[in-house]
Amino acid sequence: MDILNYKEPITKIYFVRHGETKANKERLLFGQLDWDLNKEGIKQSGRAASKLSKIKAHYIISSPLKRAVHTAKCISKKQKIKKIIIEKDLMEKSEGLWEGKSYWQIKKEDLKVYKQWLKDPFRNKPPKGESVLDLNKRVIKFYKRVLKKYNGKNIIVVCHSGPIRLFVLYLLKANINKFWHLKTEHCSITEIHLSKKHAMVWSINRV
C-alpha cells in the first residue's frame, strides 16, 4: 500500500553523505573538525553526481563543513545549480575534546569519562561536545523547515552520517537506540518522499 497521496505536492529529498576524508581513512572521531575530501572522496563525489544527474533538483543544501560543501559542489556542477544553500543544523555531532582522536586513544587517555559516556551514549556528551539527542533536535528543526520552505520540490541534501540516520529514524518513528544499526557509506544516496502528513523512505545507503 502506498501511504503517500501523489495528488498532493511531494517533496523528494536525496540525502548524500559526504565523500571520504583522511580522518575517515584513519578511523578518527572528528565530528565538526573541518577536514576536506581526500582523492578517493573526490572520486566518490563525482560518481554520486553522475548518479544524481538522472533527477532534476531544484535546490542543493549542504552542511557548512568542507567535506560536505566539496561534495555538494561536485554535484552542483552536474545539476547546473550555482547556489548551494548552507544549513548549520546539518553539521555532524560535535565530539568536543575527543575530536581528532581514535576510540583507542580516547580510552587510553580518558577511560573514566569514556566508560561514563558508554552507559548512555544517546544522552551523555563527550567533554564539551554534543549528545545524539542534541543532534536529533537539530535534525528535527531542519525537517520542519524543509516541509515549510521546499514543499513539492526535489532537494539534494549533502551532509553527514549522523544527521542522515536520525532523519530516517525520526520519519519511521523508530527508537533512537537504533542509531548505530543504520549504515551510510560515503557518497551513498538515501531517498525520502514527504507529503504534509506522511513520509516514505524510498531507499537507504544506495551506492
Secondary structure as a PSIPRED ss2 file (coil, helix, strand):
# PSIPRED VFORMAT (PSIPRED V4.0)

   1 M C   1.000  0.000  0.000
   2 D C   1.000  0.000  0.000
   3 I C   1.000  0.000  0.000
   4 L C   1.000  0.000  0.000
   5 N C   1.000  0.000  0.000
   6 Y C   1.000  0.000  0.000
   7 K C   1.000  0.000  0.000
   8 E C   1.000  0.000  0.000
   9 P C   1.000  0.000  0.000
  10 I C   1.000  0.000  0.000
  11 T E   0.000  0.000  1.000
  12 K E   0.000  0.000  1.000
  13 I E   0.000  0.000  1.000
  14 Y E   0.000  0.000  1.000
  15 F E   0.000  0.000  1.000
  16 V E   0.000  0.000  1.000
  17 R E   0.000  0.000  1.000
  18 H C   1.000  0.000  0.000
  19 G C   1.000  0.000  0.000
  20 E C   1.000  0.000  0.000
  21 T E   0.000  0.000  1.000
  22 K H   0.000  1.000  0.000
  23 A H   0.000  1.000  0.000
  24 N H   0.000  1.000  0.000
  25 K H   0.000  1.000  0.000
  26 E C   1.000  0.000  0.000
  27 R C   1.000  0.000  0.000
  28 L C   1.000  0.000  0.000
  29 L E   0.000  0.000  1.000
  30 F C   1.000  0.000  0.000
  31 G C   1.000  0.000  0.000
  32 Q C   1.000  0.000  0.000
  33 L C   1.000  0.000  0.000
  34 D C   1.000  0.000  0.000
  35 W C   1.000  0.000  0.000
  36 D C   1.000  0.000  0.000
  37 L E   0.000  0.000  1.000
  38 N C   1.000  0.000  0.000
  39 K H   0.000  1.000  0.000
  40 E H   0.000  1.000  0.000
  41 G H   0.000  1.000  0.000
  42 I H   0.000  1.000  0.000
  43 K H   0.000  1.000  0.000
  44 Q H   0.000  1.000  0.000
  45 S H   0.000  1.000  0.000
  46 G H   0.000  1.000  0.000
  47 R H   0.000  1.000  0.000
  48 A H   0.000  1.000  0.000
  49 A H   0.000  1.000  0.000
  50 S H   0.000  1.000  0.000
  51 K H   0.000  1.000  0.000
  52 L H   0.000  1.000  0.000
  53 S C   1.000  0.000  0.000
  54 K C   1.000  0.000  0.000
  55 I C   1.000  0.000  0.000
  56 K C   1.000  0.000  0.000
  57 A C   1.000  0.000  0.000
  58 H C   1.000  0.000  0.000
  59 Y E   0.000  0.000  1.000
  60 I E   0.000  0.000  1.000
  61 I E   0.000  0.000  1.000
  62 S E   0.000  0.000  1.000
  63 S C   1.000  0.000  0.000
  64 P C   1.000  0.000  0.000
  65 L C   1.000  0.000  0.000
  66 K H   0.000  1.000  0.000
  67 R H   0.000  1.000  0.000
  68 A H   0.000  1.000  0.000
  69 V H   0.000  1.000  0.000
  70 H H   0.000  1.000  0.000
  71 T H   0.000  1.000  0.000
  72 A H   0.000  1.000  0.000
  73 K H   0.000  1.000  0.000
  74 C H   0.000  1.000  0.000
  75 I H   0.000  1.000  0.000
  76 S H   0.000  1.000  0.000
  77 K H   0.000  1.000  0.000
  78 K H   0.000  1.000  0.000
  79 Q H   0.000  1.000  0.000
  80 K C   1.000  0.000  0.000
  81 I C   1.000  0.000  0.000
  82 K C   1.000  0.000  0.000
  83 K C   1.000  0.000  0.000
  84 I E   0.000  0.000  1.000
  85 I E   0.000  0.000  1.000
  86 I E   0.000  0.000  1.000
  87 E C   1.000  0.000  0.000
  88 K H   0.000  1.000  0.000
  89 D H   0.000  1.000  0.000
  90 L H   0.000  1.000  0.000
  91 M C   1.000  0.000  0.000
  92 E C   1.000  0.000  0.000
  93 K C   1.000  0.000  0.000
  94 S C   1.000  0.000  0.000
  95 E C   1.000  0.000  0.000
  96 G H   0.000  1.000  0.000
  97 L H   0.000  1.000  0.000
  98 W H   0.000  1.000  0.000
  99 E C   1.000  0.000  0.000
 100 G C   1.000  0.000  0.000
 101 K E   0.000  0.000  1.000
 102 S C   1.000  0.000  0.000
 103 Y H   0.000  1.000  0.000
 104 W H   0.000  1.000  0.000
 105 Q H   0.000  1.000  0.000
 106 I H   0.000  1.000  0.000
 107 K H   0.000  1.000  0.000
 108 K H   0.000  1.000  0.000
 109 E H   0.000  1.000  0.000
 110 D C   1.000  0.000  0.000
 111 L H   0.000  1.000  0.000
 112 K H   0.000  1.000  0.000
 113 V H   0.000  1.000  0.000
 114 Y H   0.000  1.000  0.000
 115 K H   0.000  1.000  0.000
 116 Q H   0.000  1.000  0.000
 117 W H   0.000  1.000  0.000
 118 L H   0.000  1.000  0.000
 119 K H   0.000  1.000  0.000
 120 D C   1.000  0.000  0.000
 121 P C   1.000  0.000  0.000
 122 F C   1.000  0.000  0.000
 123 R C   1.000  0.000  0.000
 124 N C   1.000  0.000  0.000
 125 K C   1.000  0.000  0.000
 126 P C   1.000  0.000  0.000
 127 P C   1.000  0.000  0.000
 128 K C   1.000  0.000  0.000
 129 G C   1.000  0.000  0.000
 130 E C   1.000  0.000  0.000
 131 S C   1.000  0.000  0.000
 132 V H   0.000  1.000  0.000
 133 L H   0.000  1.000  0.000
 134 D H   0.000  1.000  0.000
 135 L H   0.000  1.000  0.000
 136 N H   0.000  1.000  0.000
 137 K H   0.000  1.000  0.000
 138 R H   0.000  1.000  0.000
 139 V H   0.000  1.000  0.000
 140 I H   0.000  1.000  0.000
 141 K H   0.000  1.000  0.000
 142 F H   0.000  1.000  0.000
 143 Y H   0.000  1.000  0.000
 144 K H   0.000  1.000  0.000
 145 R H   0.000  1.000  0.000
 146 V H   0.000  1.000  0.000
 147 L H   0.000  1.000  0.000
 148 K H   0.000  1.000  0.000
 149 K H   0.000  1.000  0.000
 150 Y C   1.000  0.000  0.000
 151 N C   1.000  0.000  0.000
 152 G C   1.000  0.000  0.000
 153 K C   1.000  0.000  0.000
 154 N E   0.000  0.000  1.000
 155 I E   0.000  0.000  1.000
 156 I E   0.000  0.000  1.000
 157 V E   0.000  0.000  1.000
 158 V E   0.000  0.000  1.000
 159 C E   0.000  0.000  1.000
 160 H C   1.000  0.000  0.000
 161 S H   0.000  1.000  0.000
 162 G H   0.000  1.000  0.000
 163 P H   0.000  1.000  0.000
 164 I H   0.000  1.000  0.000
 165 R H   0.000  1.000  0.000
 166 L H   0.000  1.000  0.000
 167 F H   0.000  1.000  0.000
 168 V H   0.000  1.000  0.000
 169 L H   0.000  1.000  0.000
 170 Y H   0.000  1.000  0.000
 171 L H   0.000  1.000  0.000
 172 L C   1.000  0.000  0.000
 173 K C   1.000  0.000  0.000
 174 A C   1.000  0.000  0.000
 175 N C   1.000  0.000  0.000
 176 I H   0.000  1.000  0.000
 177 N H   0.000  1.000  0.000
 178 K H   0.000  1.000  0.000
 179 F H   0.000  1.000  0.000
 180 W H   0.000  1.000  0.000
 181 H H   0.000  1.000  0.000
 182 L C   1.000  0.000  0.000
 183 K C   1.000  0.000  0.000
 184 T C   1.000  0.000  0.000
 185 E C   1.000  0.000  0.000
 186 H C   1.000  0.000  0.000
 187 C C   1.000  0.000  0.000
 188 S C   1.000  0.000  0.000
 189 I E   0.000  0.000  1.000
 190 T E   0.000  0.000  1.000
 191 E E   0.000  0.000  1.000
 192 I E   0.000  0.000  1.000
 193 H E   0.000  0.000  1.000
 194 L E   0.000  0.000  1.000
 195 S C   1.000  0.000  0.000
 196 K C   1.000  0.000  0.000
 197 K C   1.000  0.000  0.000
 198 H C   1.000  0.000  0.000
 199 A E   0.000  0.000  1.000
 200 M E   0.000  0.000  1.000
 201 V E   0.000  0.000  1.000
 202 W E   0.000  0.000  1.000
 203 S E   0.000  0.000  1.000
 204 I E   0.000  0.000  1.000
 205 N E   0.000  0.000  1.000
 206 R E   0.000  0.000  1.000
 207 V C   1.000  0.000  0.000
